[in-house]
């Protein structure tokens, strides 16, 4: 289906809707999609401390194992 055929079909549907249901059809220009930027969470001080504590605990466990 080409753009012209699609436009013609939409116009036919618009006319049919107006005749059958007596409704109004409002057309709007297409809005561009917003730019998607990757979302990144920055580590807080608490997150950094938690990570450090986990690393310390892992090192202790490895040191304890023979």
Secondary structure as GFF3:
##gff-version 3
##sequence-region A 1 66
A	DSSP	alpha_helix	3	21	.	.	.	ID=ss1
A	DSSP	alpha_helix	45	64	.	.	.	ID=ss2
###
